[in-house]
Structures are given as C-alpha cells and as structure tokens.
C-alpha cells in the first residue's frame, strides 16, 4: 500500500525490497508520473573488514547489543528478530552482513539488482565498538566497495 502511495505522489520509495517495486511503478503510473523518475533507497546492514572472521569476533557483542536493545523497545507484534549469529559458512544470518570489499559489493549488487536504487544506508559503528575497526570499515567502504558498485 505504501509503495503505491509513494508512486502516486511521485516521490522516492524508502525501501529496496524487490517485492514492492511493481506496486511502486503502478503508483507512478496512477499518479501520471513517468516511470523513469522511479528511485528507491533503503538500509543494508553490513560491515567491511580485511579479515571478516577476526572482525566478527571483535564486533559481535556490539552488534548483538544494539540488535537486542532495539528488540527490547519494539512492539511485541513486530519484533526485529533474533540477534544476528554467524552460521556455519561464516554468514551472519542475512540481517547483518560482514565480509571483504568484494563480498559486500556482491551482496549490495544482488540486493539492488534490477531496482532503481539511488542510495543505501546503514550503520558505521555500534555501541562500544573499537574506533580502529570503525575507521577501517569506513575506509574500505568508500575506497574499495564504492568503486566496485559503479
């Protein structure tokens, strides 16, 4: 419903969910807007590291703390979900991604494929996380990941 309303109003959709794209385009048509103005933006929670396994060992408690803090204040009807946990293959449950620049660029490309995404956003740090890890994440995001997305 919200995607169609955003389209009718001719504004960007603050979501990158592929399942909302068609509704958004329908709304654009209904509002008399050219579909070429379609634009979507939304969050992707990720952390870029030279050594993702090592970094996860250092940041896990901080990521989980924020996640659990949000859960404590969410509506009982719409919990955010369990804290991210690293799976057997090193992936972090699909709600928080950690990887090398190449891995993160691939995740972003997959999440935005075929969509008119203009912006993505996420967190650069988490409560209590060491500054050197935050600085490296930001550096890798803009010097390594961003060029891979062009």
N, C-alpha and C positions, 0 to 999 in steps of 0.2 A: 504494500500500500504506500509506504513512504517513498519508495523508489519511483513509483508512478507520479506521485505528487511533485517530487523534485523535478522530474522531467517536464510535467505540465508547467511548472514555474520557470523552466529554462535555467535552472541552477545546477551546479555540480552535485554529484551524489557522494556523500561521505561514507563510502563503503567500497571495498574491492571484491565483494562477493560476486562471483560469476553468475550465480543463480538470480541475481537482481538486475542484471544487465538488460535482459529483454523487457522487463517491466519498465525500466528507466527509459529505454528507447520508445516504448509505446507511449509513455507520458510525454516525451518530447514531441512526438507526432500529434498527440491530442492537443497539446498546447500551441501547435503551429510553429514549432521550432525545427530548424534544420538539424538532423541527427549529427552533423559534423561538429556541433558545439558540445557534444557529449564529453563529459570529463568526470572521472571518478578518483577518489583518494581514500586512503584508509591505513590502518595500522598493520604492521608486520613486526612481531616481536622477535628480534634477532640480536646476536652478539657475535662479532667477528674477532677471531683470535688466530695467532700463528700456530698454536697448538691447542685445538679445541678441547681435548680430554683434560689437559692440565688446567686450562682456563675454567672448565666446568667444575673441577674440584675446588677451585678458589672462589667461584661466584655462586655456586649452587645455593648456599644458605641465604644469600642476599636476595636472589631471585625468588626463592620459596617464601621468604619473609614478606616481600611485597605482595606476592600472589595470595598468601594466607591472610594478610591484612585486608586486601580487597574483599576476599571471601567473608571475612568477619563483618563487613558492613554492607554486603549485597543483600538484596531481598531473598528471603527463603525460597521464593518461587523462581528466582533466576540466579542461582549461584554461578560463580565464574568457573567452577570445576576444581578438580583436584590440583594440587601443586604440580608443576612440571617435574617429571622424573626422567632420567636418562634410561633409554631402552637398551636392549642387548646390542644393538648395532651402533650405539652412541648417540642416536637421535633423541631429542628431548620432547617426546610426546606430541609434536605437531602444534603446540601452543607457544612454544618458545624455541627458536632455532639457534644453534651455536655451530659455527663452522669456520672454515678458511674463507678467504675472499671469494674464491671460485665457487665453493659450495653455497655460500649465501647469495651470490649473484644468480646462481641456478635456481634457488628457492624463490627469489623475487621474480625472476623471469617466468617461472611456472605459475606463480600466484597471479600474475598480471597478464598472462598471455591472452591476446585477443580482446583485451579491455582497453578503454580509453583512459588509462591511469596516468594522471599528471603528477601525483605526489604520493609518497608513502611516508609514514612516520612511525616512530617507536621510541623506546627509552634508550638513553645513552648510558645511564648508570642506575644503580639500585641502592637502597639504603645500606650504608656501611661498606660498600664495595671499595676496594683499594683504588686510589686515583691513577696509579700507573696502568692498571687494566682498562679503566675507562678511557684514558688518554690514547692507549694503543687501539682500542676498539674504534674510537672516533677517527683516528689517523687512517686505519685500514679501510673504514667505511668510505672515506672521501678520496683516498689516493689509490685504492685497489678495487673496491666494489663498484663505485660510481662509474669509472671508465668501462667496466665490463658490461654495464647496462645501456651504454649509448648505442 
